[in-house]
Amino acid sequence: MRIGVDVLALGELDRLNTRGWFRRHTYDQEELALAQSLSPSRAREFLAGRFAAKEAVLKVLGTGFGKGISPAHVRVLRDDRSAPVVRLAGAAARRAAELGLGTIAVSIAHKNECVVAVAIGGAADDDPTLGPGQAAVATRVAVQKIARSRAGIGTARNGNA
């Protein structure tokens, strides 16, 4: 099992996301179409979450941005319940295969101006030691714990701030 985490401030990508080249390099067409279907403030949050998720997945792959893997090769789409689901293409898919990763589950959380994403890569779902869907469950639990521990970020803890 491999894990990757990324945290960013919601506004970190504001300027970059106005540039067409950045959007084309970073996001898949389906991700951009989903963002365009949302209000501007929700689209901003959505794209920041997708970016954090891509960073977390690339950490699972042990590459980070670069090293032949484009962020657009990591697609973070939605399943039938709107939960994030990872689809790898190109060099990202090849790297996952090299590592023996059959699945990568991701969870994204937004709190105030903070976005956190956790990705967990594991063996294929039919691996009896992992069990079906266990990577997804572990990812959700990890993000919930991080979100609870960081609930006060950005707010004063006493009257002196």
Disulfide bonds with the S-S distance in Angstrom:
none
